[in-house]
Amino acid sequence: MAAGEFLIPPLRPGAHIAVIAPAGPPGPGRLEPVEGWMRERGYKASLLPSCFGPPPLDFLAAPDHVRVADVHEAFSHPGYDAVLALRGGSGCIRLLDGLDLGWLASSPRLLIGYSDLTVLHALRTNAGIPSLHAPMPASDWGLPGAEADTEALFGRLASGWRAGDVIGQAEPHPLSHGGGARGLLIGGNLAMFCALLGTPFLPAIDGALLFVEDISEEPHRVDRLLTQLRLAGVLDRIAGLVVGSFSGAAPPDAVLADHLSRLRCPVLAGWPAGHAQPNRPLPLGITARMEVTARTLTLG
């Protein structure tokens, strides 16, 4: 791929973005500002029915059939230019066997979100379509300390992502080791990625760069998840591991050190993405080069 070629084209001013709630419901006061935030950035937003409920279970934004219909509508309606998840939480995995995968694969629109959206990112990756692990309005935008992440998201949406772009730099981290590796960037939330094991929706593992992060998982649960990846053969088949933040629970530093120190592939830890801040936008489903010494990821 030629350096400078767009891998994710810019989202031009006036673009129309479909906002969906495929996972959890928004908290009080978190839905009303979304359209205004988008207008301030020069975009038009349409909030689809899943954003308004009713939640059939308290952790779901809307019934399964409503959320499935919204995913189909967001990717098929000719008037939309991108698809933005309102928030994560739980529930995306309930939709997978109800989605028309061929229909979704015919739409190149950018999916934006993270956390529970990991399973929908997997569908985009499997279809050969890039997606974006990035902050979402109901869980991040407008909150104290999240301003830089939101600015980074909109700045990159306006500029797009090109082959050859260095998309960020990790902090120096004692768990980083090895040299370089190149492969397709896959992954997202560790628990949700593990939930795809044994299903037909897991992205291709061999030679990939796997990104993982998580929230509210105590060290013994992180240990279980990483052990699951090891027993499933995933950690022996990837080309490299990129580690984001693990937040919201006791730090799993000892568990991470125990598992990552045994990996034969390069590890780039301290990547600025996940549920903690910073949470910079990270393209998924795109080939990238990781350089452990430089602590960078370069697209293409």
C-alpha positions as CSV (number, residue, x, y, z in Angstrom):
1,M,0.0,0.0,0.0
2,A,1.4,3.4,-1.0
3,A,2.4,5.8,1.8
4,G,-0.1,8.6,2.1
5,E,-3.1,6.6,0.7
6,F,-6.2,7.0,2.9
7,L,-7.0,3.9,4.9
8,I,-9.9,5.7,6.7
9,P,-11.1,8.8,4.7
10,P,-11.8,12.1,6.4
11,L,-15.3,12.7,7.7
12,R,-16.1,15.9,5.9
13,P,-18.1,18.9,7.5
14,G,-21.8,18.3,7.1
15,A,-21.4,14.5,7.3
16,H,-24.5,12.7,8.7
17,I,-23.8,10.3,11.6
18,A,-26.2,7.6,12.8
19,V,-26.1,7.3,16.6
20,I,-27.1,3.9,17.9
21,A,-27.3,2.2,21.3
22,P,-26.4,-1.4,20.7
23,A,-25.3,-2.0,24.3
24,G,-26.3,-0.2,27.5
25,P,-28.7,2.7,28.1
26,P,-27.4,6.3,28.5
27,G,-27.2,7.7,32.0
28,P,-29.4,10.6,33.1
29,G,-28.7,13.7,31.1
30,R,-26.2,12.0,28.7
31,L,-28.5,11.6,25.7
32,E,-29.8,15.2,25.3
33,P,-26.5,16.9,24.5
34,V,-25.4,14.5,21.7
35,E,-27.0,16.3,18.7
36,G,-25.7,19.6,19.9
37,W,-22.2,18.3,20.4
38,M,-22.2,17.0,16.8
39,R,-23.5,20.3,15.4
40,E,-20.7,22.1,17.2
41,R,-18.3,19.9,15.3
42,G,-20.0,20.6,11.9
43,Y,-21.8,17.2,11.7
44,K,-25.4,16.2,11.6
45,A,-26.5,13.5,14.0
46,S,-29.6,11.3,13.9
47,L,-30.4,9.3,17.1
48,L,-31.9,6.0,16.2
49,P,-34.7,4.4,18.2
50,S,-32.4,2.2,20.4
51,C,-31.1,5.4,22.0
52,F,-34.6,5.9,23.6
53,G,-35.4,2.5,24.9
54,P,-37.3,1.1,26.6
55,P,-34.8,-1.2,28.3
56,P,-36.1,-4.7,28.6
57,L,-33.4,-5.4,31.2
58,D,-31.7,-2.7,33.1
59,F,-28.4,-3.2,31.4
60,L,-29.8,-3.1,27.8
61,A,-30.6,0.1,26.0
62,A,-33.6,-1.4,24.1
63,P,-35.0,-4.8,23.1
64,D,-32.8,-7.0,20.9
65,H,-34.9,-6.6,17.8
66,V,-34.8,-2.8,18.1
67,R,-31.0,-2.7,18.5
68,V,-30.6,-5.2,15.6
69,A,-32.8,-3.0,13.4
70,D,-30.8,0.1,14.3
71,V,-27.5,-1.6,13.3
72,H,-29.0,-2.6,10.0
73,E,-30.5,0.9,9.4
74,A,-27.3,2.7,10.4
75,F,-25.2,0.8,7.9
76,S,-27.7,0.6,5.1
77,H,-29.5,3.9,5.0
78,P,-28.1,5.9,2.1
79,G,-28.1,9.1,4.0
80,Y,-25.6,8.2,6.7
81,D,-21.8,8.6,6.4
82,A,-20.7,7.0,9.7
83,V,-22.0,5.1,12.7
84,L,-21.4,6.2,16.3
85,A,-22.2,4.1,19.3
86,L,-23.8,6.0,22.2
87,R,-22.0,4.0,24.9
88,G,-20.8,0.5,25.7
89,G,-21.8,-1.5,28.7
90,S,-23.3,-4.9,27.8
91,G,-25.5,-6.4,25.2
92,C,-23.8,-6.2,21.8
93,I,-23.0,-9.9,21.8
94,R,-26.7,-10.7,22.0
95,L,-27.1,-9.2,18.5
96,L,-24.6,-11.2,16.6
97,D,-26.7,-14.1,15.4
98,G,-29.5,-11.7,14.4
99,L,-27.4,-9.5,12.2
100,D,-27.3,-9.8,8.4
101,L,-23.5,-10.1,8.0
102,G,-23.6,-9.9,4.2
103,W,-25.6,-6.7,4.4
104,L,-23.2,-5.2,6.9
105,A,-20.2,-6.2,4.9
106,S,-21.5,-4.3,1.9
107,S,-21.3,-1.0,3.8
108,P,-17.8,0.6,4.3
109,R,-19.1,3.1,6.8
110,L,-16.9,3.8,9.8
111,L,-18.0,2.3,13.1
112,I,-16.9,4.4,16.2
113,G,-16.9,3.1,19.7
114,Y,-15.2,0.8,22.2
115,S,-15.7,-1.4,25.2
116,D,-18.7,-3.7,24.5
117,L,-18.5,-2.6,20.9
118,T,-15.5,-4.9,20.6
119,V,-17.8,-7.6,19.2
120,L,-19.1,-5.3,16.5
121,H,-15.5,-4.2,15.6
122,A,-14.8,-7.9,15.1
123,L,-17.6,-8.1,12.5
124,R,-16.0,-5.1,10.7
125,T,-12.6,-6.7,10.8
126,N,-13.9,-10.0,9.5
127,A,-15.5,-8.1,6.6
128,G,-12.2,-6.3,5.8
129,I,-13.5,-2.9,6.8
130,P,-11.6,-0.6,9.3
131,S,-13.4,0.6,12.4
132,L,-12.4,3.0,15.2
133,H,-11.9,2.2,18.9
134,A,-12.6,5.6,20.3
135,P,-14.5,7.6,23.0
136,M,-18.3,7.7,22.9
137,P,-20.7,10.5,23.7
138,A,-22.7,9.0,26.6
139,S,-19.6,7.6,28.4
140,D,-16.9,10.1,27.6
141,W,-17.7,13.3,25.9
142,G,-18.1,16.4,28.1
143,L,-16.7,14.7,31.2
144,P,-13.9,16.2,33.2
145,G,-10.5,15.1,31.9
146,A,-11.9,13.6,28.7
147,E,-11.5,16.8,26.7
148,A,-8.2,15.9,25.1
149,D,-9.5,12.5,24.0
150,T,-12.6,14.0,22.4
151,E,-10.5,16.6,20.7
152,A,-8.1,13.9,19.4
153,L,-11.1,11.9,18.0
154,F,-12.6,14.8,16.1
155,G,-9.3,16.0,14.9
156,R,-8.5,12.6,13.4
157,L,-12.0,12.2,12.0
158,A,-11.5,15.5,10.1
159,S,-8.0,14.5,8.8
160,G,-8.6,10.8,8.2
161,W,-5.9,8.1,8.6
162,R,-3.3,7.4,5.9
163,A,-0.8,4.7,5.2
164,G,2.4,5.7,7.0
165,D,0.7,7.6,9.8
166,V,2.3,7.1,13.2
167,I,-0.9,6.9,15.2
168,G,0.5,7.4,18.7
169,Q,3.1,6.5,21.2
170,A,3.0,4.4,24.3
171,E,4.4,5.4,27.6
172,P,7.6,3.7,28.7
173,H,6.5,0.5,30.4
174,P,8.4,-2.3,32.2
175,L,6.2,-5.0,30.5
176,S,7.2,-3.9,27.0
177,H,9.7,-6.3,25.4
178,G,10.9,-7.5,22.0
179,G,11.5,-5.7,18.7
180,G,9.0,-5.1,15.9
181,A,6.0,-6.9,14.4
182,R,3.6,-6.2,11.6
183,G,0.0,-7.5,11.3
184,L,-3.7,-6.7,11.3
185,L,-4.8,-4.7,14.3
186,I,-7.6,-6.5,16.1
187,G,-9.1,-6.7,19.5
188,G,-10.4,-4.2,22.0
189,N,-11.9,-5.1,25.4
190,L,-10.2,-8.2,26.7
191,A,-13.4,-9.8,28.3
192,M,-15.4,-9.2,25.1
193,F,-12.7,-10.6,22.9
194,C,-12.5,-13.7,25.0
195,A,-16.3,-14.0,24.8
196,L,-15.9,-14.5,21.0
197,L,-13.6,-17.5,21.4
198,G,-15.4,-20.6,20.1
199,T,-17.8,-18.5,18.0
200,P,-17.7,-17.9,14.2
201,F,-17.2,-14.2,14.9
202,L,-13.7,-14.2,16.2
203,P,-11.3,-12.3,13.9
204,A,-8.4,-14.2,12.3
205,I,-5.6,-14.6,14.9
206,D,-2.6,-15.8,13.0
207,G,-0.1,-13.0,12.5
208,A,-2.3,-10.3,14.0
209,L,-1.4,-7.5,16.4
210,L,-3.9,-8.0,19.3
211,F,-4.9,-4.9,21.3
212,V,-6.4,-5.5,24.8
213,E,-7.7,-3.3,27.6
214,D,-10.3,-3.7,30.3
215,I,-12.2,-2.1,33.2
216,S,-13.5,-3.3,36.5
217,E,-11.8,-6.7,36.2
218,E,-10.0,-7.8,39.4
219,P,-6.6,-9.4,39.0
220,H,-7.8,-12.9,39.4
221,R,-10.3,-12.3,36.6
222,V,-7.6,-10.8,34.3
223,D,-5.6,-13.9,35.1
224,R,-8.5,-16.1,34.0
225,L,-9.0,-14.1,30.8
226,L,-5.4,-14.2,29.8
227,T,-5.2,-17.9,30.7
228,Q,-8.2,-18.5,28.4
229,L,-6.3,-16.8,25.5
230,R,-3.3,-18.9,26.2
231,L,-5.2,-22.2,26.4
232,A,-7.1,-21.3,23.2
233,G,-3.7,-20.9,21.5
234,V,-4.2,-17.2,20.7
235,L,-1.1,-16.0,22.4
236,D,1.1,-18.4,20.4
237,R,-0.4,-17.3,17.1
238,I,-0.4,-13.5,17.2
239,A,2.5,-11.5,15.9
240,G,2.4,-9.0,18.7
241,L,0.4,-7.8,21.7
242,V,-0.5,-4.1,22.4
243,V,-1.7,-3.5,25.9
244,G,-3.9,-0.5,26.9
245,S,-5.2,0.5,30.3
246,F,-6.7,-1.8,32.9
247,S,-8.7,0.4,35.2
248,G,-11.6,0.5,37.7
249,A,-10.3,-2.3,39.9
250,A,-7.1,-3.3,41.8
251,P,-4.2,-2.9,39.4
252,P,-3.4,-6.3,37.7
253,D,0.3,-5.5,37.3
254,A,1.6,-8.7,38.8
255,V,-0.8,-10.8,36.7
256,L,0.1,-9.0,33.5
257,A,3.8,-9.4,34.3
258,D,3.3,-13.1,35.0
259,H,1.6,-13.7,31.6
260,L,3.3,-11.2,29.3
261,S,6.9,-12.0,30.4
262,R,6.4,-15.6,29.0
263,L,5.2,-14.4,25.5
264,R,7.5,-15.1,22.6
265,C,6.0,-12.3,20.6
266,P,6.8,-8.6,21.1
267,V,4.7,-6.7,23.7
268,L,4.0,-3.0,23.5
269,A,2.4,-2.0,26.9
270,G,1.2,1.4,28.1
271,W,-0.8,2.2,24.9
272,P,-3.0,5.3,25.5
273,A,-6.4,3.6,24.9
274,G,-9.0,2.0,27.1
275,H,-11.5,3.0,29.7
276,A,-9.0,5.2,31.5
277,Q,-7.6,8.5,30.3
278,P,-6.0,9.0,27.9
279,N,-8.2,7.1,25.5
280,R,-7.0,8.1,22.1
281,P,-8.7,6.8,18.9
282,L,-7.2,3.6,17.6
283,P,-8.0,2.2,14.1
284,L,-8.8,-1.5,14.1
285,G,-9.0,-3.8,11.1
286,I,-5.9,-2.1,9.5
287,T,-2.4,-3.5,9.1
288,A,0.1,-1.7,11.3
289,R,3.7,-2.0,12.4
290,M,4.6,-1.9,16.1
291,E,8.0,-0.8,17.2
292,V,8.7,-1.6,20.8
293,T,11.8,0.5,21.1
294,A,10.1,3.6,19.6
295,R,6.9,2.7,21.4
296,T,4.9,3.4,18.2
297,L,2.3,2.0,15.9
298,T,2.5,3.0,12.2
299,L,-0.3,2.2,9.8
300,G,0.2,0.3,6.6
